[in-house]
C-alpha cells in the first residue's frame, strides 16, 4: 500500500513533465524546394508582345532561379534570366517578322531552373497583313462630336498604318500605329474652331502595308435650341449624374471642388473648348461620379439657344423684348424664372440653369 502511495505522485510528475515539454517544444517544418510552373505551355503567336507572354511561377518555396537557353531564332524574349520567390515573372515574346517568309512555323522555348524544366510550344501562322476598318461611314453632329476608328488586321504579322488624308476639322489622338491580331481604336473629335455652321462631307484615308481604305465622314453643324429654364442645357438635364455628362461630352478639361459651408462638397468640372461648366453636390471628397448635376453654366464659345432664340451674343434689348424685365439684377447677373443671364457690354455672355436648392 505504501509503495502504491509513492508510485501515484511519481506518475503524476512524469505526466506533468511530459506535458510541459510538449507544450514548450516547436514543430520543425522542413523548407520547401523551389518548383517551376507557368500559366500556359502552348502559345499561338500574334506578334503582339503584350498578348504573347507567359507568367513564371514558383509553386514551391525558397528562391526560384530560372533561365531561358533555347528558343527559335525568329523570336525574341523580354528576359532571359530571373529570380522569384512568392511573386511571378512575366516573359514576353516578340516575333521577328523581318526574318520570315509567309507560312506556318513552330518552335519551342525551354526554361531551365533549380525547380525543374518546362518547355513552351510556340506556333505561328504568318499571313500577309490586310487592312480593314469597322465602319466605312461615320455620321456626326454637335452632340456626337467624338468617334473612333476601329482598325483591324484581317491578315497576319504587323499591319503598319497611317492617316494619309483627313479634313482640317477633325483632330485625331494618334495618326499612325501598328495592329496585330486585335483591333486598335483611335479616338478623334470635331474641331469646332475651324468651322462655320453648315453641312460637311469629307473622307479619312488610311494607308498601310496591307492596303488602303477610305472612311466617309458626314457632319451637320447647326445652332440648336437646348437651354431650358429650370430643366437643363447642352442636352444635360438637372439631376443627371456626373457619369451621364461624361458619356455625353467626354472627359472634362478641368475638375475642382469647393466647400463654402464646410459641409457638402461642390464638385465643378468644365469643358472649356465647348463652353460648359457643371457642378454637383455630394458628401464625399472623392466619390462624386453618381452625384446629381444641380448647376449648368454655358459660356463662349457655346452656341445653344433658349426657346426664344436667345443665346450668347444676343443683346440686352433682344433679351428684354423676349422675356421682359428681369426679376432681379445683381451686377452682371440678370435673373429670370429658371435661368440667369450673364451680361457683359450689353450682350448675353453666358447663361446659368440651376436647381433652386443649389
C-alpha positions in Angstrom: 0.0 0.0 0.0 2.8 2.3 0.9 4.5 1.6 -2.4 1.3 2.5 -4.3 1.1 5.9 -2.5 4.7 6.6 -3.6 4.0 5.5 -7.2 0.9 7.7 -7.9 2.7 11.0 -7.2 5.6 9.8 -9.2 3.4 9.0 -12.3 1.8 12.4 -11.9 5.1 14.2 -12.0 6.1 12.2 -15.1 2.9 13.2 -16.9 3.3 16.9 -16.0 6.8 16.9 -17.1 5.8 15.3 -20.4 3.0 17.9 -20.9 5.4 20.7 -20.1 7.9 19.5 -22.6 5.3 19.1 -25.4 3.9 22.5 -24.7 7.3 24.2 -25.0 8.5 22.2 -28.0 8.2 23.7 -31.6 7.4 21.7 -34.6 10.1 22.0 -37.2 8.9 22.1 -40.8 11.4 21.4 -43.5 11.5 24.2 -46.1 10.0 23.5 -49.5 12.2 23.4 -52.5 11.6 25.7 -55.5 9.1 24.3 -58.0 8.9 25.8 -61.5 5.5 26.4 -63.1 4.0 28.5 -65.9 0.5 29.7 -66.6 0.4 28.1 -70.1 2.6 25.8 -72.1 1.3 26.5 -75.6 1.0 29.9 -77.4 -0.3 30.7 -80.9 1.7 33.8 -81.5 0.0 37.0 -82.6 3.1 39.1 -82.9 2.0 41.4 -80.1 4.3 41.1 -77.1 1.6 42.4 -74.8 -0.5 39.3 -75.7 2.2 36.8 -76.4 3.5 36.2 -72.9 3.8 33.7 -70.0 3.9 34.0 -66.3 6.7 32.1 -64.5 5.5 31.0 -61.1 7.3 29.4 -58.0 4.9 26.8 -56.7 7.4 25.7 -54.1 9.5 27.6 -51.5 12.7 29.5 -51.3 14.0 31.3 -54.4 13.4 30.0 -57.9 16.3 30.8 -60.3 15.4 30.4 -63.9 16.9 31.0 -67.3 16.0 30.5 -71.0 18.7 28.9 -73.1 16.7 27.6 -76.0 14.3 29.4 -78.3 13.6 29.9 -82.0 15.8 32.4 -83.8 12.7 34.2 -85.1 11.5 35.0 -81.5 13.0 37.5 -79.0 12.2 37.2 -75.3 12.0 40.1 -72.9 14.1 38.4 -70.2 16.5 35.5 -70.4 17.1 35.0 -66.7 15.4 35.9 -63.4 14.7 35.0 -59.8 11.4 34.9 -57.9 10.2 33.8 -54.5 6.5 34.2 -53.9 5.9 36.6 -56.8 5.7 36.0 -60.6 7.8 37.0 -63.6 6.3 38.0 -66.9 8.2 36.9 -70.1 7.1 38.5 -73.4 7.7 37.1 -76.8 8.3 39.4 -79.8 8.1 37.8 -83.3 10.8 38.9 -85.7 8.7 39.1 -88.9 11.5 40.6 -90.9 13.3 37.3 -90.8 10.4 35.2 -92.0 8.5 34.4 -95.2 4.8 33.8 -95.0 3.9 30.4 -93.7 3.3 28.2 -90.7 6.1 28.0 -88.1 6.5 26.1 -84.8 9.2 26.2 -82.2 10.0 25.6 -78.5 11.2 27.7 -75.6 12.9 25.8 -72.9 13.0 27.2 -69.3 15.7 25.7 -67.0 15.6 26.3 -63.3 16.6 25.0 -59.9 13.0 23.8 -59.6 12.6 21.9 -62.8 12.4 22.3 -66.5 9.4 23.3 -68.7 9.0 23.6 -72.4 6.7 26.2 -74.1 5.4 25.2 -77.5 5.1 28.2 -80.0 3.2 28.2 -83.2 2.8 31.0 -85.8 0.6 31.2 -88.8 2.2 34.1 -90.7 -0.1 35.7 -93.3 0.3 39.0 -95.2 -1.3 41.9 -93.3 -4.7 43.1 -94.6 -6.3 46.4 -93.6 -10.0 46.6 -92.6 -12.0 49.2 -90.6 -15.1 48.6 -88.5 -17.1 51.4 -90.2 -16.7 52.9 -93.7 -19.3 55.6 -92.9 -19.4 57.8 -89.8 -22.2 60.4 -89.1 -21.5 63.1 -86.6 -23.2 66.3 -85.2 -22.5 68.8 -82.4 -23.8 66.3 -79.8 -22.0 63.3 -81.3 -18.7 65.1 -81.9 -16.5 62.3 -80.8 -15.9 59.0 -82.5 -13.2 56.4 -83.1 -11.7 54.4 -85.9 -11.7 50.6 -85.4 -8.6 49.4 -87.3 -8.4 45.7 -87.9 -5.7 43.4 -89.3 -7.5 40.7 -91.1 -4.3 39.0 -92.1 -1.2 38.3 -90.1 2.0 39.9 -88.9 2.4 43.6 -88.3 -0.1 45.9 -90.0 1.5 49.4 -90.0 -1.0 52.1 -90.8 -1.1 55.9 -91.1 -3.6 58.6 -91.8 -2.9 59.9 -95.3 -5.8 62.3 -95.7 -8.3 63.9 -93.3 -10.3 67.1 -93.1 -8.9 70.0 -91.1 -12.0 69.9 -88.8 -11.1 66.5 -87.4 -8.5 66.1 -84.6 -7.0 62.6 -84.0 -5.4 61.3 -80.8 -2.8 59.4 -82.9 -2.2 59.3 -86.7 -0.2 56.1 -87.1 0.3 52.8 -85.4 0.8 49.0 -85.6 -2.0 46.4 -85.4 -1.6 42.7 -84.8 -4.5 40.3 -84.2 -6.6 42.6 -82.0 -8.2 45.9 -83.3 -6.8 49.3 -82.5 -9.3 52.0 -81.6 -8.3 55.6 -82.5 -10.4 58.4 -80.9 -11.0 61.6 -82.9 -13.3 64.6 -82.5 -14.6 67.7 -84.2 -12.6 70.8 -84.1 -15.3 73.4 -83.8 -13.0 76.4 -84.0 -12.3 75.5 -87.7 -16.0 75.5 -88.7 -18.9 77.7 -89.6 -22.5 76.4 -89.4 -23.3 74.1 -92.2 -23.2 70.6 -93.6 -19.8 69.0 -94.1 -18.9 65.9 -96.1 -15.3 64.6 -96.3 -13.2 61.4 -96.0 -10.5 59.9 -93.9 -7.9 57.9 -95.9 -5.8 55.2 -94.3 -2.7 53.8 -95.9 -1.0 50.6 -94.7 1.3 47.8 -95.7 -1.9 45.8 -96.1 -3.8 48.1 -98.4 -5.7 51.4 -98.2 -9.2 52.3 -97.2 -11.4 55.4 -97.2 -14.0 56.3 -94.5 -16.7 58.7 -95.4 -17.5 61.3 -92.7 -20.7 63.4 -92.6 -21.1 66.3 -90.1 -24.0 68.6 -89.6 -23.3 71.8 -87.5 -26.2 74.0 -86.6 -27.3 76.2 -83.8 -29.9 74.4 -81.7 -32.5 75.2 -79.0 -31.2 73.3 -76.0 -31.3 75.7 -73.0 -34.4 75.2 -71.0 -35.1 77.3 -67.8 -35.2 75.1 -64.7 -34.6 71.9 -66.8 -31.1 71.9 -68.3 -28.8 72.8 -71.1 -26.4 71.2 -73.7 -28.5 68.0 -73.7 -27.9 67.5 -69.9 -30.9 67.6 -67.6 -30.7 68.9 -64.0 -30.5 65.8 -61.7 -28.4 63.7 -64.1 -25.1 62.3 -62.8 -21.5 63.3 -63.5 -21.1 59.9 -65.3 -24.0 60.8 -67.6 -22.3 64.1 -68.5 -19.1 62.3 -69.3 -20.9 59.9 -71.5 -22.4 62.8 -73.5 -19.3 65.1 -73.6 -16.3 63.0 -72.7 -13.6 63.6 -70.1 -13.7 67.2 -68.7 -10.9 69.6 -69.2 -10.8 70.7 -65.6 -12.0 69.3 -62.2 -12.0 71.1 -58.8 -14.2 71.4 -55.7 -15.1 74.0 -53.1 -16.8 73.7 -49.7 -18.3 77.0 -48.9 -20.4 75.9 -46.0 -17.8 73.4 -44.7 -20.5 70.7 -45.0 -21.2 69.4 -48.5 -18.6 69.3 -51.3 -19.4 71.1 -54.5 -17.5 69.5 -57.4 -17.0 71.5 -60.6 -16.0 70.3 -64.0 -15.7 72.2 -67.3 -15.4 71.6 -71.0 -13.5 74.8 -72.0 -13.4 74.2 -75.7 -17.2 73.8 -75.8 -18.1 76.3 -73.1 -19.7 74.2 -70.4 -19.5 74.3 -66.6 -21.3 71.7 -64.4 -21.4 71.3 -60.7 -22.7 68.6 -58.3 -23.1 68.5 -54.5 -22.0 65.4 -52.6 -20.9 64.3 -49.1 -17.7 62.9 -50.5 -14.4 64.5 -51.4 -13.7 61.8 -54.0 -16.8 59.8 -54.8 -18.9 62.2 -56.8 -19.5 60.2 -60.0 -23.1 59.5 -59.1 -23.7 63.0 -57.7 -26.6 64.8 -59.3 -26.0 67.9 -61.5 -27.5 70.9 -59.9 -25.8 73.7 -61.8 -25.1 74.2 -65.5 -23.4 77.3 -66.9 -22.7 77.9 -70.5 -20.1 80.4 -71.7 -18.3 81.3 -75.0 -18.0 79.6 -77.5 -21.1 77.6 -76.5 -23.9 78.4 -79.1 -27.1 76.7 -77.8 -30.2 78.9 -77.5 -33.3 79.2 -75.4 -36.8 78.7 -76.9 -36.9 82.5 -77.6 -33.7 82.1 -79.7 -31.6 83.9 -77.1 -28.0 82.9 -76.8 -24.5 84.1 -76.3 -24.2 87.2 -78.4 -27.8 88.3 -78.1 -28.3 91.9 -77.0 -29.9 93.2 -73.8 -32.6 94.7 -75.9 -33.4 91.3 -77.5 -33.5 89.8 -74.1 -36.0 92.3 -72.7 -38.1 92.1 -75.9 -38.3 88.3 -75.5 -38.6 87.9 -71.7 -39.5 91.4 -70.3 -37.8 92.9 -67.2 -35.7 90.6 -65.0 -36.9 89.5 -61.6 -33.6 90.8 -60.2 -30.3 92.4 -61.3 -27.1 91.7 -59.3 -24.2 93.2 -61.1 -23.9 91.4 -64.4 -26.4 88.7 -63.5 -30.0 89.2 -64.7 -32.3 86.7 -63.1 -35.4 85.4 -64.8 -37.7 82.4 -63.9 -35.5 79.4 -64.0 -32.5 81.0 -65.7 -29.8 83.6 -65.1 -28.3 85.6 -68.0 -24.7 86.8 -67.6 -24.5 90.3 -69.2 -21.3 92.0 -70.4 -21.1 95.0 -72.7 -24.9 95.0 -73.1 -24.8 91.5 -74.5 -25.5 88.0 -73.2 -22.1 86.4 -72.3 -23.4 83.3 -70.5 -26.4 81.6 -69.1 -26.9 79.6 -65.9 -29.6 77.0 -65.2 -29.6 75.6 -61.7 -31.6 73.7 -59.2 -33.4 76.2 -56.7 -31.7 74.4 -53.8 -28.2 74.6 -55.2 
